[in-house]
Amino acid sequence: MMAIVREHELHQRRRKRNAILGLVLAAFVAMVFGITLVKMQNTRAAMSDAENSRPAQAEASE
């Protein structure tokens, strides 16, 4: 039989620090993802605005 071994305080602190670091990393990834989505939507909106404001040269040339 194995004896129950109490975890050392250093391991407890390391586990807590790693958990906090993981949360910070996840928040950073979420922030970068959100910024990317906003930029993509703004680019798509700008492209559609540019197409709508373009003069109808193709229709006039026909």
Buried (B, 14 or more C-beta within 10 A) or exposed (E): EEEEEEEEEEEEEEEEEEEEEEEEEEEEEEEEEEEEEEEEEEEEEEEEEEEEEEEEEEEEEE
